[in-house]
Amino acid sequence: MKHYSLVIEPRLVEEIDSLIKKHGLYSSRSDFIRDAIRQRLIEIKHLVGKKLDEEGKQHEEEALEGEFVDQAMEEVKFPGVH
C-alpha cells in the first residue's frame, strides 16, 4: 500500500476519531478513510451509470471522467461538508 498525504478539517478528524472510539467499527483513521473513499467511488459510479442509462449511452470507462463525475459529486454531497 502506498502513503498519501491529504488535508482534512479538524472537525472531521474529531468526528472520525469519535466514531472509531465509540463504535470500534474501524481500527484506524486510515481504515475509515479508505472505506469512505471506496463507498464514494461506488456512489459516483452508480450515479454516472444511472445518468448514462437515462441518456441511452453505453457504459464506458471514459464516461467516468468530466462532467458526469462533476454532476454526480454535486448530487451526492455529504451533509455538512462543503
C-alpha positions in Angstrom: 0.0 0.0 0.0 1.2 3.5 -0.8 1.1 6.5 1.6 -0.7 9.7 0.6 -1.0 13.0 2.3 -4.3 14.9 2.5 -5.8 17.9 4.2 -8.8 17.3 6.4 -10.7 19.7 8.5 -10.0 19.2 12.2 -13.8 18.9 12.9 -14.0 15.9 10.5 -11.0 14.2 12.1 -12.6 14.6 15.5 -15.8 13.1 14.2 -13.9 10.2 12.7 -11.9 9.6 15.9 -15.1 9.8 18.0 -16.8 7.3 15.8 -13.9 4.9 15.9 -13.6 5.2 19.7 -17.4 4.9 20.3 -18.3 2.1 17.9 -15.0 0.4 17.2 -16.1 -0.2 13.6 -12.6 0.7 12.2 -9.2 0.0 13.6 -7.8 3.4 12.5 -8.5 6.6 10.7 -6.8 5.2 7.6 -9.2 2.3 7.5 -12.1 4.6 7.9 -10.9 7.0 5.1 -10.1 4.1 2.7 -13.6 2.7 3.3 -15.2 6.2 2.8 -13.3 6.6 -0.5 -14.4 3.2 -1.7 -18.0 4.0 -0.8 -17.8 7.4 -2.5 -16.4 5.8 -5.7 -19.3 3.3 -5.7 -21.8 6.1 -5.3 -20.3 8.2 -8.1 -20.1 5.2 -10.5 -23.7 4.3 -9.7 -24.9 7.9 -10.4 -22.8 8.1 -13.6 -24.2 4.8 -14.8 -27.7 5.9 -14.0 -27.2 9.2 -15.9 -25.7 7.2 -18.9 -28.7 4.9 -18.8 -31.1 7.9 -18.8 -29.4 9.3 -21.9 -29.3 5.9 -23.7 -25.5 5.8 -23.9 -23.2 2.8 -23.5 -21.3 2.3 -20.2 -17.7 3.1 -21.0 -14.7 3.7 -18.7 -14.2 7.1 -20.3 -17.6 8.2 -19.2 -16.4 8.3 -15.6 -14.5 11.5 -16.4 -15.5 15.1 -16.9 -19.0 16.5 -16.5 -20.7 13.2 -15.4 -18.4 12.9 -12.4 -18.8 16.6 -11.6 -22.6 16.3 -11.7 -22.6 13.0 -9.7 -20.4 14.6 -7.0 -22.8 17.5 -6.7 -25.8 15.1 -6.3 -24.2 13.1 -3.5 -22.6 15.6 -1.2 -22.2 14.6 2.4 -24.3 16.5 4.8 -22.4 19.4 6.4 -19.3 19.1 4.1 -18.7 21.9 1.7 
